[in-house]
Amino acid sequence: MTDLAPESAAPADGNARPYSVSELAFALKRTLEDAYGFVRLRGELSKVTHHSNGHVYLTLKDERAAIDGVIWKGQVSRLQVRPQQGMEVVVTGKITSYPQGSRYQIVIETMEPAGVGALLAQLERLKAKLQAEGLFEPGRKKPLPSMPAVVGVITSPTGAVIRDILHRIRDRWPCRVVVWPVVVQGDAAAGQVCAAIKGFDALRPGGPVPRPDILIVARGGGSVEDLWAFNDEELARTVAACSIPLISAVGHETDTTLIDFVSDRRAPTPTAAAEMATPVLAELKALVSDFGARMHRCGGRVVEDRRARVQHADRALKRVPDMVELAAQRFGVVSGRLGAGLARNAAAHERDLVRVASRLSPLLLQRPQAVQKDRLDAVAARLHPAAERKLDRLAERLTALGKLHASVDPERPLERGFARVTRADGSIVHQGSALAAGEAVAIKFGDKVTRQAVIDGDGGVPAPAPPAPKAARPKPKADGPPQGDLF
């Protein structure tokens, strides 16, 4: 036990030295861990929480008390059972406290079910849960293939089960058997069987390992504890999710595990599973032979029936010579009347043609032509003046457009003595004040000649006034009378 007395003696006035909260909390923690370093505890699990960090937090309780518990991540994978709500278990660990909350708890190191009754109760709860989810429904179970080419077997490679299955399949049906060896008892059994089912289901046709057409999960008989690995919830869900038809053959006929309810078919023994998975080749051969004989007999009866019907119909038919002679006689009579009939027909058509031809004359054809010609001449007489008037209007419009084009031609002012000034970027200069001193410009004249120039002086200064014109020198007087003043 940890001594909580202060290191120094109490003062003379009898007042003890006060402890801090941390000193007291950690002193109690050390006391609990020293006094209860190993505890074996039995109770019912509640408030089971699987945290995302891998730890498991839970509460152990009985009818009068409860204690918090924790399973660290490193111990979870070593447990014999998976902690679930309502399970009665026996755990071992040490008692400690949580100083931040002033609570004590048990750190669990091992966990096992509290007897067979607890195992069966846990199984019933899990069975009810999966049944409520619909995993036991007959409608979701897949039919078994009638003639599998590849059979996958998941079992122990060293037991008598695999030998019985191989011997039974060899006697019944020539197919390929792929064995996935696993352990079928203990803590690792459920995980290995899950991995085997998922491995077979992940195979694809045409790969190096053939994909099975049917799977058999097999194990010999044993106690409830021996078969408990096949009551695992994850294993049951893996079996339900498998896309390959699966036969469960775990234990003897009286043994029942959880995967028997979710598998596509349950076999009472591994040998019975081999019989369910494969047909008997000899029976199939006998069946095919029987079908062949029945087909031959049926075909013979059909042929005989058709022959009898043909013979009966033959007696009712007339003889071929009688039928031909009657037709030949009728042909002779008709052919004898054919020549005279054709001659009469031709004479009748000739008379009709002469009667119609007498009424035909060229005037019947010329009269419509004359009418059409008169109508065409009238239309031509009206069309020519209209076309001339249309051309005159179009010519006047074209002349007006030509004048308009000449008036807006940008080159026209240059012919009247103007010049166009443009900057180096091609833009036109509209005001002289917009040009800066030293700026290069191009000046285009009316003769299509462009000269380069540089602006001199300050921008914006008005140009000096042009010099006054010089006085004109008097012209010499011409001989003759003086000319009068016009004004």
Buried (B, 14 or more C-beta within 10 A) or exposed (E): EEEEEEEEEEEEEEEEEEEEEEEBBBBBBEBBBEEBEEBEBEBBBEEBEBEEEEBBBBBBBEEEEEBBBBBEEEBBEEBEBBBBEEBBBBBBBBBBBEBEEEEBBBBBBBBBBBEEEBBEBBBEEBBEEBEEEEBBEEEEBBEBBEEBBBBBBBBBEEBEBBEBBBEBBEEBBEBEBBBBBBBBBEBEBBBBBBBBBEEBBEBEEEEEEBBBBBBBBBBBBBEBEBBBBBBBBEBBBBBBEBEBBBBBBBBEEEBBBBBBBBBBBBBBBBBBBBBBBBBEBEEBEEEEEEEEEEEEEEEEEEEEEEEEEEEEEEEEEEEEEEEEEEEEEEEEEEEEEEEEEEEEEEEEEEEEEEEEEEEEEEEEEEEEEEEEEEEEEEEEEEEEEEEEEEEEEEEEEEEEEEEEEEEEEEEEEBEEEEEBBBBEEEEEBEEEEEBEEEBEBBBBBBEEEEEEEEBEEEEEEEEEEEEEEEEEEEEEEEEEEEEEEEE
